[in-house]
Amino acid sequence: MVKRLGAQRWLGWAGRWSLCLALAAGPALAIDNPDREDPLPGFAAAVAAHEERIARAPDAAAALDASVLYARFLDERLNHAYGAVLRGAGPDARNALRRAQRQWLAYRDAEIRFIQSNWSNRAHGSSAALSRAAFRNGLVRERTRTLLEYLRSYPPD
């Protein structure tokens, strides 16, 4: 009886994990337009290069400088991806995307307020600024990736 219960727990955990993976892969499993070049590999390579610069920075000040450059890159790519999806979408989808983006921006801003209040220098010391930058960059990186995944289903400009 104990072994069976253990197996049931494991299968329950494995089933939940499988569901999470399937849901996370959802956008990746969407049907792409074969005429459009996939923007994700180039984005992923640039992200990896920025994150490598941060990781290899000789000190916290250099890592923070690299994080600021990474944030600028992400903001630029986010705006570019958003504009490209807007151009490819029909009128109803454009309006829905505008609403979704406004809501995402409100979510992002609320998350950043939480991050700023939680990862203070007083509570987390000298690593607080790097943590805040990493969390903020992660939010923007994932939204940009989502928009680029949407873009893959539209015809090229």
C-alpha positions as a LaTeX table, in Angstrom:
\begin{tabular}{lrrr}
\hline
Residue & $x$ (\AA) & $y$ (\AA) & $z$ (\AA) \\
\hline
Met1 & 0.00 & 0.00 & 0.00 \\
Val2 & 2.82 & 2.41 & 0.82 \\
Lys3 & 4.63 & 1.74 & $-2.46$ \\
Arg4 & 1.44 & 2.25 & $-4.43$ \\
Leu5 & 0.72 & 5.55 & $-2.71$ \\
Gly6 & 4.29 & 6.67 & $-3.44$ \\
Ala7 & 3.85 & 5.78 & $-7.10$ \\
Gln8 & 0.56 & 7.66 & $-7.20$ \\
Arg9 & 2.23 & 10.73 & $-5.73$ \\
Trp10 & 5.05 & 10.49 & $-8.23$ \\
Leu11 & 2.63 & 10.07 & $-11.13$ \\
Gly12 & 0.61 & 13.01 & $-9.84$ \\
Trp13 & 3.77 & 15.12 & $-9.69$ \\
Ala14 & 4.90 & 13.91 & $-13.12$ \\
Gly15 & 1.46 & 14.62 & $-14.56$ \\
Arg16 & 1.43 & 18.14 & $-13.17$ \\
Trp17 & 4.97 & 18.74 & $-14.44$ \\
Ser18 & 4.00 & 17.46 & $-17.90$ \\
Leu19 & 1.00 & 19.78 & $-17.95$ \\
Cys20 & 3.19 & 22.74 & $-16.98$ \\
Leu21 & 5.64 & 21.92 & $-19.76$ \\
Ala22 & 2.84 & 21.57 & $-22.29$ \\
Leu23 & 1.33 & 24.89 & $-21.28$ \\
Ala24 & 4.70 & 26.64 & $-21.34$ \\
Ala25 & 5.41 & 25.23 & $-24.79$ \\
Gly26 & 2.01 & 26.33 & $-26.08$ \\
Pro27 & 3.21 & 29.37 & $-28.05$ \\
Ala28 & 6.17 & 27.37 & $-29.34$ \\
Leu29 & 3.73 & 24.81 & $-30.75$ \\
Ala30 & 1.68 & 27.43 & $-32.63$ \\
Ile31 & 1.59 & 27.22 & $-36.40$ \\
Asp32 & 4.23 & 29.48 & $-37.90$ \\
Asn33 & 4.15 & 31.19 & $-41.26$ \\
Pro34 & 6.82 & 29.40 & $-43.30$ \\
Asp35 & 7.52 & 32.59 & $-45.27$ \\
Arg36 & 8.65 & 34.52 & $-42.20$ \\
Glu37 & 12.15 & 34.14 & $-40.87$ \\
Asp38 & 12.06 & 33.01 & $-37.24$ \\
Pro39 & 13.10 & 36.01 & $-35.09$ \\
Leu40 & 13.64 & 33.94 & $-31.94$ \\
Pro41 & 17.13 & 32.51 & $-32.60$ \\
Gly42 & 18.61 & 35.96 & $-33.21$ \\
Phe43 & 16.90 & 37.34 & $-30.14$ \\
Ala44 & 18.04 & 34.39 & $-28.02$ \\
Ala45 & 21.64 & 34.83 & $-29.19$ \\
Ala46 & 21.63 & 38.54 & $-28.36$ \\
Val47 & 20.05 & 37.84 & $-24.96$ \\
Ala48 & 22.71 & 35.21 & $-24.23$ \\
Ala49 & 25.48 & 37.65 & $-25.17$ \\
His50 & 24.10 & 40.35 & $-22.84$ \\
Glu51 & 23.61 & 37.90 & $-19.99$ \\
Glu52 & 27.13 & 36.56 & $-20.50$ \\
Arg53 & 28.54 & 40.12 & $-20.26$ \\
Ile54 & 26.72 & 40.59 & $-16.97$ \\
Ala55 & 27.91 & 37.25 & $-15.62$ \\
Arg56 & 31.54 & 37.90 & $-16.62$ \\
Ala57 & 31.67 & 41.48 & $-15.33$ \\
Pro58 & 34.72 & 41.96 & $-13.11$ \\
Asp59 & 32.74 & 43.70 & $-10.34$ \\
Ala60 & 29.24 & 44.76 & $-9.30$ \\
Ala61 & 29.53 & 48.21 & $-10.89$ \\
Ala62 & 30.46 & 46.72 & $-14.27$ \\
Ala63 & 27.67 & 44.16 & $-13.95$ \\
Leu64 & 25.18 & 46.93 & $-13.23$ \\
Asp65 & 26.42 & 48.92 & $-16.24$ \\
Ala66 & 26.01 & 45.83 & $-18.41$ \\
Ser67 & 22.51 & 45.34 & $-16.97$ \\
Val68 & 21.57 & 48.89 & $-17.95$ \\
Leu69 & 22.73 & 48.23 & $-21.52$ \\
Tyr70 & 20.77 & 44.98 & $-21.50$ \\
Ala71 & 17.64 & 46.85 & $-20.33$ \\
Arg72 & 17.99 & 49.33 & $-23.20$ \\
Phe73 & 18.40 & 46.47 & $-25.69$ \\
Leu74 & 15.32 & 44.70 & $-24.28$ \\
Asp75 & 13.20 & 47.86 & $-24.40$ \\
Glu76 & 14.22 & 48.43 & $-28.01$ \\
Arg77 & 13.45 & 44.83 & $-28.99$ \\
Leu78 & 10.13 & 44.92 & $-27.10$ \\
Asn79 & 9.03 & 48.04 & $-28.98$ \\
His80 & 10.16 & 46.59 & $-32.29$ \\
Ala81 & 8.35 & 43.28 & $-31.71$ \\
Tyr82 & 5.18 & 45.05 & $-30.58$ \\
Gly83 & 5.19 & 47.28 & $-33.67$ \\
Ala84 & 5.81 & 44.33 & $-35.98$ \\
Val85 & 2.91 & 42.34 & $-34.51$ \\
Leu86 & 0.66 & 45.41 & $-34.79$ \\
Arg87 & 1.57 & 45.79 & $-38.46$ \\
Gly88 & 0.82 & 42.13 & $-39.17$ \\
Ala89 & $-2.45$ & 41.89 & $-37.27$ \\
Gly90 & $-5.90$ & 42.71 & $-38.57$ \\
Pro91 & $-7.95$ & 45.57 & $-37.07$ \\
Asp92 & $-9.64$ & 43.51 & $-34.35$ \\
Ala93 & $-6.40$ & 41.79 & $-33.37$ \\
Arg94 & $-4.57$ & 45.16 & $-33.31$ \\
Asn95 & $-7.12$ & 46.56 & $-30.87$ \\
Ala96 & $-6.91$ & 43.44 & $-28.71$ \\
Leu97 & $-3.10$ & 43.61 & $-28.74$ \\
Arg98 & $-3.15$ & 47.29 & $-27.76$ \\
Arg99 & $-5.40$ & 46.46 & $-24.80$ \\
Ala100 & $-3.21$ & 43.49 & $-23.85$ \\
Gln101 & $-0.04$ & 45.57 & $-24.07$ \\
Arg102 & $-1.51$ & 48.33 & $-21.90$ \\
Gln103 & $-2.47$ & 45.70 & $-19.33$ \\
Trp104 & 0.97 & 44.10 & $-19.54$ \\
Leu105 & 2.60 & 47.52 & $-19.00$ \\
Ala106 & 0.45 & 48.03 & $-15.89$ \\
Tyr107 & 1.47 & 44.56 & $-14.68$ \\
Arg108 & 5.13 & 45.29 & $-15.40$ \\
Asp109 & 4.98 & 48.58 & $-13.54$ \\
Ala110 & 3.30 & 46.92 & $-10.53$ \\
Glu111 & 5.95 & 44.18 & $-10.52$ \\
Ile112 & 8.73 & 46.77 & $-10.70$ \\
Arg113 & 7.21 & 48.64 & $-7.75$ \\
Phe114 & 7.22 & 45.38 & $-5.79$ \\
Ile115 & 10.78 & 44.58 & $-6.86$ \\
Gln116 & 11.95 & 48.09 & $-5.87$ \\
Ser117 & 10.32 & 47.86 & $-2.45$ \\
Asn118 & 11.42 & 44.30 & $-1.70$ \\
Trp119 & 15.02 & 44.33 & $-2.96$ \\
Ser120 & 16.19 & 47.40 & $-1.12$ \\
Asn121 & 19.80 & 48.12 & $-0.26$ \\
Arg122 & 18.85 & 48.01 & 3.41 \\
Ala123 & 17.32 & 44.54 & 3.15 \\
His124 & 19.64 & 42.97 & 0.57 \\
Gly125 & 22.84 & 44.94 & 0.69 \\
Ser126 & 25.07 & 45.65 & $-2.27$ \\
Ser127 & 23.48 & 42.98 & $-4.48$ \\
Ala128 & 20.05 & 44.65 & $-4.37$ \\
Ala129 & 20.58 & 46.79 & $-7.49$ \\
Leu130 & 21.72 & 43.77 & $-9.50$ \\
Ser131 & 18.73 & 41.75 & $-8.32$ \\
Arg132 & 16.32 & 44.54 & $-9.22$ \\
Ala133 & 17.87 & 44.85 & $-12.68$ \\
Ala134 & 17.77 & 41.09 & $-13.26$ \\
Phe135 & 14.11 & 40.80 & $-12.27$ \\
Arg136 & 13.10 & 43.80 & $-14.38$ \\
Asn137 & 15.05 & 42.54 & $-17.38$ \\
Gly138 & 13.45 & 39.12 & $-17.00$ \\
Leu139 & 9.96 & 40.62 & $-17.22$ \\
Val140 & 10.76 & 42.51 & $-20.41$ \\
Arg141 & 12.70 & 39.61 & $-21.94$ \\
Glu142 & 9.75 & 37.24 & $-21.54$ \\
Arg143 & 7.21 & 39.71 & $-22.94$ \\
Thr144 & 9.48 & 40.33 & $-25.92$ \\
Arg145 & 9.84 & 36.59 & $-26.48$ \\
Thr146 & 6.05 & 36.20 & $-26.40$ \\
Leu147 & 5.54 & 38.96 & $-28.97$ \\
Leu148 & 8.20 & 37.41 & $-31.22$ \\
Glu149 & 6.41 & 34.07 & $-30.94$ \\
Tyr150 & 3.19 & 35.79 & $-32.06$ \\
Leu151 & 5.06 & 37.44 & $-34.92$ \\
Arg152 & 6.13 & 34.07 & $-36.32$ \\
Ser153 & 2.56 & 33.37 & $-37.42$ \\
Tyr154 & 2.24 & 36.52 & $-39.55$ \\
Pro155 & 3.44 & 36.92 & $-43.12$ \\
Pro156 & 6.68 & 38.88 & $-43.62$ \\
Asp157 & 6.41 & 42.67 & $-43.95$ \\
\hline
\end{tabular}
